[in-house]
Structure formats: structure tokens, C-alpha cells
Amino acid sequence: MTTLVFGHKAPDTDSTGSPIVWAWYLSEIKGVDAKPMLLGEPNTEALFVLDYWDLDKPEILSDLAADTPVVIVDTNNPAELPGNVNDADITGVIDHHRLVAGLETRGPIEINIQPLACTATIMYKMIGKDWAQAPRGVKGAALSCILSDTLAFRSPTTTQEDRAIAEALAQDLGVDIDSYADEMFAAKSDVSAFSEAELLRMDSKEFDLDGTALRVSVLETTSPQPLLERKDALMQAMPKVAEEDGAAEVLLFVVDILKEEATLLVPNDTVRRIAERSFDARVEGDTVVLPGIMSRKKQIIPNLKL
């Protein structure tokens, strides 16, 4: 039976590229029939990466049959996975996020969770000398994942290992990191075709804060103004998205990659209180700028307080 490799819902570049990398490794190096999959449409940056490296877009998983062997990458959170994921045969987990309870396996499996900025960095270390056999597109996918998750080394999640591996991949591929990252981020910033509800879910994580369900959304961009011009419409869409997704509130952070700051939309008193208690901020309108805040994983979620 084919092993399916997939990341989280609302796939970003890492959850699009890492399944491609690992499915190649399993199939071509380990001799395991494997296939990359997606849990939804990839974002604009991920689509750019697929096109740039001439990679086929993985199929979107519509139904996960019981007993299907799967490898889960870039998450270990059941809320970000198919609802029946525990009916599958989970054979591996490769991730760089905090450990969340809920996954069940048939027996002992290989789990590799490391405090690095990107899943692809972990995979690079695991694949080792076999990278010499990787096709150009697979190497390009890995490089793209690292540059995306580190925001081209601007994110505080970046480690020396992430940087060194990205630089090694770029040198191997003959790619100028700054120029290529600029192209990636320009693609990520073009979200004009998306509705407000789609934007709120585009790069979003479900998070339980002391029994209160939150949807924590981040939009990383080199051009925040077009998004901020839509703030009224975005805030009007938040209650319906929250209701449909079973959340009490939607928190939307617009991250300015170049200025290295985030703007949080503040639609109501609850979000205002969260902003002031979590980030020691003074909120006087319907937005608040948070200097230096760029990482949901390291700076936003760990600091959230009701």
C-alpha cells in the first residue's frame, strides 16, 4: 500500500515542499512506495515554488482511508490533520513544533521533532549523504521551505543549522538567496484574489488557550498596505469564520517581513485585552503595531494571555 506523506491543513511552503522531499526519499532511497499529498490548496508562495522548480502539485487528500500508512510532517497536532487520522497507520512524524497530545499509532514509530525553524532542515539532516542523488526540484523545494519558514533568516526561529543548510543548498543549485527569497515573498504578498474568509484561514493555527479556542492567523508580506486597507472587511468576516471553525476569536497578525513587525487587527474588547496582556501593548484603535514580532511559533502563541 502506498504511504501518504502530508503536512497540516492550509498548507504553506513547508507543508507543500516537505512532503515532496520526504516522499522522494522514501520512494527513491528507501524503496518504500510513497506519495506526497496536501490537505487543501497551497498558498500563493507555495504555488510559486512548485512552478519555479517545475514540480507537480501534490494531490489534495479528500478521504483518508482507514489503515492507510502515512507519514505526518510539519505538524503533530490532530486539529490540523484529517479528523480520522488515528484510523490510519501512522508510521512516522517529522516536525519542528511543540508536542501536542492526541495522535495514536499502531506500534513504535520513528518520531523526529527538533527545535529548528523548518521541517526541511530536519529532513536534510536525516537524508544525509543521499542528498547527492536528489533531483534539482527536490533540492529547490527544501531550500524554499527553509527560506519561507525563516523569512530569509529574519525570523527569530532561525538557527545556525537552518542558515547553513539553506546556504549549502543554494550554492549547490546556483541560486542567489536574496534574489530568490524576494521572488518568493512577492508571490506570497499577492493575495488580491482571495476573499476575507480565505485570508483568515490561509496561514492559520487552531490554539486552545486555557479552554478558549482561538484561530491564530498570520499573513506574512513585503507589502502590508493592501491587506491593511481591507481591515474593515477582514474584521467583519471574523465572527462568521470563528463560528464556522468553532473558535471564540480570530486573531490576525499581518507580518511586515521587511520592517520586521506585526500589525494585529483589534475588532473587539476581547482581542484588545489579549493584545495588551500578551504583548505589553497599548491599544488605542482597531490595530496595534508590535515591533519585532514575526514568529507565531516562538513569539505569538507562547505569549498569549486572556
C-alpha positions as CSV (number, residue, x, y, z in Angstrom):
1,M,0.0,0.0,0.0
2,T,1.3,3.5,-0.9
3,T,2.5,5.6,2.1
4,L,0.9,9.1,2.0
5,V,3.1,12.0,3.2
6,F,1.3,15.2,4.2
7,G,1.6,18.2,6.4
8,H,-1.1,20.4,8.0
9,K,-4.3,21.9,6.7
10,A,-4.0,25.3,4.9
11,P,-0.6,24.2,3.5
12,D,2.2,26.8,3.4
13,T,5.5,26.2,1.6
14,D,6.9,23.9,4.3
15,S,3.8,21.7,4.3
16,T,3.8,21.6,0.5
17,G,7.6,21.1,-0.1
18,S,8.5,18.8,2.8
19,P,6.0,16.1,1.7
20,I,7.6,16.2,-1.8
21,V,11.1,15.9,-0.3
22,W,10.2,13.0,2.1
23,A,8.1,11.1,-0.5
24,W,11.1,11.3,-2.9
25,Y,13.4,10.0,-0.1
26,L,11.1,7.1,0.8
27,S,10.5,6.1,-2.8
28,E,13.9,6.5,-4.4
29,I,16.3,5.8,-1.5
30,K,14.4,3.6,1.0
31,G,12.4,1.7,-1.6
32,V,9.0,2.5,0.0
33,D,6.2,3.4,-2.3
34,A,5.3,6.9,-1.2
35,K,3.3,9.8,-2.5
36,P,3.2,13.5,-1.3
37,M,-0.3,14.9,-0.6
38,L,-1.9,18.2,0.5
39,L,-4.6,18.9,3.0
40,G,-6.0,21.8,1.0
41,E,-5.0,24.3,-1.6
42,P,-1.4,25.7,-1.1
43,N,-0.9,29.4,-0.6
44,T,0.5,31.7,-3.4
45,E,4.1,31.3,-2.3
46,A,3.9,27.5,-2.3
47,L,2.4,27.6,-5.8
48,F,5.2,29.9,-7.0
49,V,7.7,27.4,-5.6
50,L,6.1,24.5,-7.4
51,D,6.1,26.4,-10.7
52,Y,9.7,27.7,-10.2
53,W,11.1,24.3,-9.7
54,D,8.9,22.5,-12.2
55,L,7.3,20.3,-9.5
56,D,3.9,18.7,-9.9
57,K,1.3,20.0,-7.3
58,P,0.6,17.1,-5.0
59,E,-3.0,15.8,-5.0
60,I,-5.3,17.2,-2.3
61,L,-6.4,14.4,0.1
62,S,-10.2,14.2,0.1
63,D,-10.6,11.0,2.0
64,L,-8.1,9.2,4.3
65,A,-9.0,5.5,4.2
66,A,-8.5,3.5,7.4
67,D,-5.3,1.6,7.7
68,T,-3.5,3.8,5.1
69,P,0.2,4.1,6.0
70,V,1.0,7.8,6.5
71,V,4.0,10.0,7.5
72,I,3.0,13.3,9.1
73,V,5.3,16.3,8.5
74,D,5.4,19.9,9.8
75,T,2.8,19.2,12.5
76,N,1.8,16.8,15.2
77,N,-1.4,18.5,16.1
78,P,-4.6,16.4,15.4
79,A,-6.6,19.6,14.9
80,E,-4.5,20.4,11.8
81,L,-4.9,16.9,10.3
82,P,-7.8,14.8,8.9
83,G,-10.4,14.0,11.6
84,N,-9.9,10.3,11.2
85,V,-6.1,10.4,11.2
86,N,-5.9,8.0,14.1
87,D,-7.6,5.4,11.9
88,A,-4.6,5.5,9.6
89,D,-1.4,3.6,10.2
90,I,0.9,6.5,11.3
91,T,4.4,5.3,10.5
92,G,6.4,8.5,11.2
93,V,6.3,12.1,12.3
94,I,8.8,14.8,11.3
95,D,8.2,18.2,12.8
96,H,9.6,21.3,14.4
97,H,6.6,22.5,16.5
98,R,5.7,21.9,20.2
99,L,4.4,18.5,21.0
100,V,0.6,18.2,21.1
101,A,-1.2,15.2,22.5
102,G,-3.7,13.2,20.5
103,L,-2.0,11.1,17.8
104,E,-2.3,7.3,18.2
105,T,-0.1,4.8,16.5
106,R,-0.3,1.1,15.9
107,G,3.1,0.5,17.4
108,P,6.5,2.1,17.9
109,I,7.4,4.6,15.2
110,E,10.2,7.0,14.2
111,I,9.5,10.5,15.5
112,N,11.9,13.3,14.8
113,I,10.9,16.7,16.4
114,Q,13.7,19.2,16.6
115,P,13.8,22.9,17.7
116,L,14.7,24.1,14.2
117,A,12.9,26.7,12.1
118,C,11.9,24.3,9.3
119,T,10.9,20.7,8.8
120,A,13.0,20.6,5.6
121,T,16.1,21.3,7.8
122,I,15.4,18.2,9.8
123,M,14.9,16.2,6.6
124,Y,18.2,17.4,5.2
125,K,20.0,16.1,8.3
126,M,18.1,12.8,8.2
127,I,18.8,12.2,4.5
128,G,22.5,12.9,4.8
129,K,24.8,11.8,2.0
130,D,21.8,10.6,-0.1
131,W,21.2,14.3,-0.9
132,A,23.7,13.7,-3.7
133,Q,21.0,11.7,-5.5
134,A,18.2,14.2,-5.1
135,P,16.9,15.9,-8.3
136,R,17.2,19.6,-8.6
137,G,13.5,20.2,-7.9
138,V,13.6,18.3,-4.6
139,K,16.6,20.4,-3.5
140,G,14.8,23.5,-4.6
141,A,11.8,22.5,-2.6
142,A,13.9,22.1,0.5
143,L,15.6,25.4,0.1
144,S,12.3,27.1,-0.4
145,C,10.9,25.6,2.7
146,I,13.8,26.9,4.8
147,L,13.7,30.4,3.3
148,S,9.9,30.6,3.8
149,D,9.9,29.4,7.4
150,T,12.9,31.6,8.4
151,L,11.7,34.6,6.4
152,A,15.1,34.5,4.7
153,F,16.8,34.3,8.2
154,R,14.9,37.3,9.6
155,S,12.7,35.1,11.9
156,P,13.8,34.6,15.5
157,T,13.2,30.9,15.0
158,T,16.2,30.7,12.6
159,T,19.1,28.6,13.8
160,Q,22.6,28.3,12.5
161,E,21.7,24.9,11.2
162,D,18.8,26.3,9.1
163,R,21.1,29.0,7.7
164,A,24.0,26.7,6.9
165,I,21.8,24.1,5.2
166,A,20.0,26.7,3.2
167,E,23.3,28.2,2.1
168,A,24.6,24.8,1.1
169,L,21.5,24.1,-0.9
170,A,21.7,27.5,-2.6
171,Q,25.3,27.0,-3.5
172,D,24.6,23.6,-4.9
173,L,21.7,25.0,-7.0
174,G,23.5,28.1,-8.1
175,V,20.8,30.3,-6.5
176,D,21.2,33.7,-5.0
177,I,19.3,33.5,-1.7
178,D,18.3,37.2,-1.5
179,S,17.0,37.4,-5.1
180,Y,15.1,34.2,-4.9
181,A,13.6,35.0,-1.5
182,D,12.4,38.3,-2.8
183,E,10.6,36.5,-5.6
184,M,9.0,34.1,-3.1
185,F,7.9,36.8,-0.8
186,A,6.5,38.9,-3.7
187,A,4.4,35.8,-4.6
188,K,3.2,35.4,-1.0
189,S,2.3,39.1,-0.9
190,D,-0.1,38.9,-3.8
191,V,-3.4,37.9,-2.2
192,S,-5.7,40.1,-4.1
193,A,-7.7,37.1,-5.5
194,F,-8.6,35.8,-2.1
195,S,-11.8,36.5,0.0
196,E,-11.6,37.8,3.5
197,A,-12.5,34.4,4.9
198,E,-9.8,32.7,2.8
199,L,-7.2,35.2,4.1
200,L,-8.2,34.5,7.7
201,R,-7.7,30.8,7.1
202,M,-4.7,30.9,4.7
203,D,-1.9,30.6,7.3
204,S,-3.8,29.7,10.4
205,K,-3.5,27.5,13.5
206,E,-6.1,26.4,16.0
207,F,-5.0,27.0,19.5
208,D,-6.6,26.3,22.9
209,L,-5.8,29.0,25.4
210,D,-7.0,28.0,28.9
211,G,-10.1,26.3,27.4
212,T,-10.8,29.1,24.9
213,A,-10.5,28.1,21.3
214,L,-8.6,30.6,19.1
215,R,-7.8,30.7,15.5
216,V,-4.4,32.4,15.2
217,S,-3.8,33.6,11.7
218,V,-0.6,35.2,10.2
219,L,-0.2,36.8,6.9
220,E,3.5,37.4,6.0
221,T,4.1,40.0,3.4
222,T,6.6,42.5,2.0
223,S,3.6,44.8,1.1
224,P,1.2,45.0,4.1
225,Q,-0.7,48.1,2.9
226,P,-3.1,46.3,0.6
227,L,-4.0,43.9,3.4
228,L,-4.4,46.7,6.0
229,E,-6.7,48.6,3.5
230,R,-9.0,45.6,3.8
231,K,-9.0,45.6,7.6
232,D,-12.7,46.6,8.0
233,A,-13.8,43.8,5.7
234,L,-11.5,41.3,7.4
235,M,-12.8,42.2,10.9
236,Q,-16.4,41.9,9.6
237,A,-15.6,38.4,8.4
238,M,-14.0,37.3,11.7
239,P,-17.2,36.4,13.7
240,K,-18.5,34.1,10.9
241,V,-15.2,32.4,10.4
242,A,-14.9,31.9,14.2
243,E,-18.4,30.5,14.4
244,E,-17.8,28.1,11.5
245,D,-14.5,26.9,12.9
246,G,-15.6,26.5,16.5
247,A,-13.4,29.3,17.8
248,A,-14.1,32.1,20.2
249,E,-12.0,34.6,18.4
250,V,-9.8,35.0,15.3
251,L,-6.5,36.8,15.8
252,L,-5.0,38.1,12.6
253,F,-1.4,39.3,12.6
254,V,-0.1,41.0,9.4
255,V,3.6,40.5,9.5
256,D,5.8,43.0,7.6
257,I,8.8,41.0,6.6
258,L,10.9,44.0,5.7
259,K,10.1,46.1,8.7
260,E,10.2,43.1,11.0
261,E,7.0,43.9,12.8
262,A,3.4,42.7,13.0
263,T,0.1,44.6,13.0
264,L,-2.7,42.9,15.0
265,L,-6.2,43.7,14.0
266,V,-8.3,44.5,17.0
267,P,-12.0,44.1,16.3
268,N,-13.4,44.0,19.8
269,D,-12.6,44.3,23.5
270,T,-11.6,40.7,23.9
271,V,-8.8,40.9,21.3
272,R,-7.8,44.3,22.8
273,R,-7.4,42.7,26.2
274,I,-5.4,39.8,24.7
275,A,-3.1,42.2,22.8
276,E,-2.4,44.3,25.9
277,R,-1.8,41.4,28.3
278,S,0.1,39.3,25.8
279,F,2.4,41.9,24.3
280,D,2.5,44.7,26.9
281,A,0.9,46.9,24.2
282,R,-1.3,50.0,24.5
283,V,-4.2,49.7,22.0
284,E,-5.9,52.9,21.1
285,G,-7.7,51.9,17.8
286,D,-8.6,48.9,15.7
287,T,-5.0,47.9,15.0
288,V,-1.8,47.7,17.1
289,V,1.8,47.5,15.8
290,L,4.0,45.0,17.5
291,P,7.7,45.8,16.8
292,G,9.9,42.7,16.4
293,I,7.0,40.2,16.4
294,M,7.4,37.9,13.4
295,S,7.0,34.3,14.6
296,R,3.7,32.7,15.6
297,K,5.5,29.7,16.9
298,K,8.1,31.5,19.1
299,Q,6.7,34.9,19.8
300,I,2.9,34.9,19.4
301,I,1.4,31.7,20.7
302,P,3.8,31.2,23.7
303,N,2.9,34.8,24.9
304,L,-0.9,34.7,24.5
305,K,-2.9,35.6,27.6
306,L,-6.6,36.1,28.1
